[in-house]
Amino acid sequence: MALKDITLGQYFPGNSLIHRLDPRSKLIFTVLFIVAIFLCKHLVSYGLVLAVLLILIGISRIQPKAYLKGLKPILFIVVFAAILNLFYTPGTPLWSFGIFTITREGLWKAGFMVLRILMLLACTLLLTYTTSPIVLTDGLERLLRPLKKVNFPVHELSMMMSIALRFIPNLIQETDKIIAAQKARGADFDTGNLMQKAKALIPILIPLFISSFRRAEELAVAMECRCYHGDEGRTRMRQLTMAGRDWVCILFSLVLLAGVCVLRYFGL
């Protein structure tokens, strides 16, 4: 897997219905959608949630290959989870070889587990692909604003998340440049055993850490020069307002969650 396949934190500008939604409504929908995924129990409920997710991906007007590229980093986790559920779930045996046994229940459980993980990440990618990091953190800060009454650092948390999302693509690009420079000097990252490959990463990690600390220092100096003092007296260029489509989005997420709960109750 190439580093360019990591698309976490990227934003694809657009004018689709999902792009125009308020970030608060998208955050609420994402949380309720994730809860609905974990409440799914059988084929009908999984099919309902998957159909909704595919429709939303189509409405976002973002190339499907962007979502597929974003799913690549967790491919190993998906395969590992599938193997564990496939061979270690008790039930009606279908195939057996030594200590490995595939059961009918394990086959279904492995399939549902893979589908659940893929839907979780695809839902998260849908949120980040259609919402810029700044707008997303503004929405999170507005949602968590009531926690300020108990002295919870809402603004600081939102600012850290914004900076982290903003610099993930930059760090990936910086790592690609360092790897290319080291390969041009004769470095070999593809051959050798595990320990040799780990040692070969040192010429990458040291320049990357130095570059990251330098970038963090430059950012801190820039914020101080602009008299940044946290949330106190801070104004925003863009004011968030909930439109009718945002309330429809929240209502739809509640209806979807209620529908999944009903299907789970009836064992569907």
Secondary structure, 3 states (H helix, E strand, C coil): CCHHHCCCCCCCCCCCHHHHCCHHHHHHHHHHHHHHHHHCCCHHHHHHHHHHHHHHHHHHCCCHHHHHHHHHHHHHHHHHHHHHHHHCCCCCEEEEECCEEEEHHHHHHHHHHHHHHHHHHHHHHHHHHCCCHHHHHHHHHHHCHHHHHHCCCHHHHHHHHHHHHHHHHHHHHHHHHHHHHHHHCCCCCCCCCHHHHHHHCHHHHHHHHHHHHHHHHHHHHHHHHCCCCCCCCCCCCCCCCCCHHHHHHHHHHHHHHHHHHHHHHCCC
